[in-house]
Structures are given as structure tokens and as C-alpha cells.
Amino acid sequence: DTEVTQTPKHLVMGMTNKKSLKCEQHMGHRAMYWYKQKAKKPPELMFVYSYEKLSINESVPSRFSPECPNSSLLNLHLHALQPEDSALYLCASSHTGENQPQHFGDGTRLSIL
Amino acid sequence: GEDVEQSLFLSVREGDSSVINCTYTDSSSTYLYWYKQEPGAGLQLLTYIFSNMDMKQDQRLTVLLNKKDKHLSLRIADTQTGDSAIYFCAENPSGTYKYIFGTGTRLKVLA
């Protein structure tokens, strides 16, 4: 069982919908991450939060909007997505500082109609 | 930039050893990681090795590191059908939170 919990597990949405992905961890980690993973490919980093502040945005389109309301929660707000945004979205967390192992959730599988 | 290279596919018989190889890119990486991804799941951290080590053993898993050649390998002893998954190596270049993942190796274990 993973210690990083992501909801929902599956999400189907239209291109005009607004939805949110949620991630929660209770390991005391102060760094949290969003990744996008396409089939048969490695995960690609999207965002990094450190101490609830956005520290890395890997040039992600503005239709993806991250939010870190507290040290345990990380959200990804979705609006006006495109079919090519269909993927597995993974959340991860770690202690802050370099060279800390990242712990992943099971992901949300997103399909855009 | 350069990719972290892994062979795409490996097939072994149950009970045999599996060796998954990885060639990484950044010599500043202090830790190197191995993750396992089963179908429909996220990435599970299997093990990691500090760059000043040559070898690390953890139960059925043995990690070998050749820093000169930037080569990392994961050996799974007595491979079981439950080991069937995609295995990713990852490096964490110094000064960044960012992981660079390998291309992934799909391990298939035949009963």
C-alpha cells in the first residue's frame, strides 16, 4: 500500500470541464511533486512544491494549475484540457533537500474526450 | 539532452536471476534509484545507492554501480512472477529536486 494517496483513481472529462486531482501524504514530507506519464514512457516532471511554495514549473500549460493548501495536500486543477493531456498523473512526496527519495502515489488515470 | 538508457525488454524464467541495466548521464548525481511500476499502479521505490558505493544488497536485490562508466544495474535473485513489471532507474543531479528517469525496462517472468 502506498503512503501517498491520490483521488480519484480514474477521471473522464470533456474539454470544457473543470476538475481537480487530489494528493495527500502524512509522512511529514515538505516537498511534493506532480508528474505526467504517458503509456510506456517514464514520468515527466510538471511541478515541485517545497514548503508549500511552488519552486519548479516545467513550462506546463496554464490549463494545469497546481495548489498546495497545506503541508499534507497537493491539488492539480484542470480546465480546458486537450485530448493529448490524457495520461496517468502521479503525485510524489519527499523530504526537502537534495537526494531525498521520492515516494509515489498510484496515480489518477485521466481521459479527455 | 542525453537520455538515461535502459534496454526495453527482458524475459526470464521463474527462479532465474534477472539483471536490468541502466546507463545514466550526470556524474554529479549523488544517489541513483530503482523504481518498479506494476500495471495500473504508481512507482514503487525499490532501492537506491549512494554514488560512493560500488554495491548494495537488499534481500533479493543487488545494485551494482560503475561510476567511471556511469553504469548502474539491478539484479533480482530467484525472480518470481510477481516481479513482472516495468523497472525505471533514476538519477538526481546535484543541486536539483528533479529526477531524470530511464526509459524503463519491461520484465516478463515466465512460469
Interface residues (C-beta under 8 A of the other chain):
Chain A: T2 V4 Q6 A31 Y33 K40 K41 P42 P43 L45 V48 S50 S55 I56 L90 A92 S94 E98 N99 P101 Q102 H103 F104 G105 D106 G107 R109
Chain B: T30 Y31 Y33 Y35 G40 A41 G42 L43 Q44 L45 Y48 F88 N92 S94 G95 T96 Y97 K98 Y99 F101 G102 T103 G104
